[in-house]
Amino acid sequence: MTSLATVEPAPARCGMPFFSPPAQVMVDPGPMLLADLDDGPSLAAHRSRFGGVGAAGPGSAAPESVEQLAQWAEAVGLAGRGGAGFPFHVKLRAAAAGPRGRRPIVVVNLAEGEPLSGKDTALARCVPHRVLDGAALTAGLLGAREVHVVVPRERPLVEESMALAVAERQAAGERLAWRLTVVGPGFVSGQARAVIEALSGRPGLPVTAWQPEAVSGLRGRPTLLSNAETWAHVWAVVQRGPAGYAALGTSSEPGTTLLSLPGADEASVGVGTVAVVEVELGTSWAAPMGEVAHDVPVLLGGFHGTWTTASTLTGMPVSRVALRDGGLALGAGVAWPLPPGVCPVDVTASITAYLAGESAQRCGPCRNGLPALAAEVGALARGVSADYTRIEHLAGLVERRGACAHPDGTARLVRSLVSAFGDEVAAHRAGRCDVTRRDLTRPEVAQ
Amino acid sequence: MTWRRRTQALAPATMRVDWPACQGRGVCAEVLPELVSLDEWGFPVIRGGVDDELLDLARQAAADCPHRALRLIR
């Protein structure tokens, strides 16, 4: 296991999800994106193993056109890994279909605002050139000259790695205009429109998108903005060829995915350590999750995600389709089991309060609705409110009423608490917590 | 009329709010109470698409918004 250096002083939160970037990200070697980590992150090592930009490995050929790359991405079902899971080939074709003379722009987004996620950090620190090669080869096919690399202010080591990687490529004489931009801080600062705002020199906050970024993004140009992991997969599809890529995963869902889990080091669980692993799609959740009691609550997809239990997960494969059929979503790949004795109602209240504070304060329903929702969930956690209809009402009132999906994600988290842990919610409404064995009507004697 | 134009004509128009621009002045709810109500903080809640008989009022509501935060999308 590769252990990465400290990003921030560790917040001590006793097993609760934490609200600042992970203090430490640990990376397990993986089958594809995280293979051959011993090479180190340098451009020289990357080139000596894999060849030039967009070079295909043995037994396959490099794509000759945007359309061919789109067909390959479509064939392997490459979905965006930033959280929304939007098909890459659709974006790619849209960016290529712009008017002649409007040269497209490519953006690599490493601004993971999700505190429980470490995958973009892992890619930046360990294999930055697999990410940048995916963007560079696509830029070449699109005729794009400008490639923006966007890093989060909260994670200075990501900036350090990407600045070095970009400098290596410039020194190597690559004919692309690489631009590194630091955005944030903030949970929503990695949102696509917020990133484009920041790249435009305006405050990096979400704004209303009347057209997709791939149609009209930065300076009105077609802008192909994708998450770092997505670009690494683009590189992998080209490097291995679509058939070689599909040798991993299942026939319906080829390839791999990165997951962020609590740090494997028992002593550091919950004090800000994230373990990043790469698993083949279709494998059992039991392997990455490890030994977890079956009724343990698991937060899947991060703070905008959904609650489930370990037994639900370990009974299904790591699969976007299986999760969707089960009413769950992988989001940006976070799977966070709670340690024993930590109540999902309390955690949801903490996260909702945090998310309310992370509102960009631009849209009325979010600015007003999230604090109101957080207050109600907080009251539920403390056992002083039995009015669940108010929570449902507020969740419905913030959904689809903002420039970005921040209120929708917050409402999704709160709604999933009730569907996954109705018994725990009912206990809190009755004034007790069965997980922590507290009588909520007498908080002063809490153990 | 092409097939494409005909389907566009059949699809109902919708009102879309530019949420960062909206300041909750509530003019839209006064002009178009048939489709727009206000939430507890004064921001518009829009119910459903715009039928043909409401199109003129919907255009009026969009034009009257003091922050140009309402658009009629066809």
Interface residues (C-beta under 8 A of the other chain):
Chain A: L205 P206 V207 T208 W210 R362 C363 G364 P365 C366 N368 G369 L397 R401 G402 A403
Chain B: V17 D18 W19 P20 A21 C22 Q23 G24 D39 E40 W41 G42 F43 V45 R71
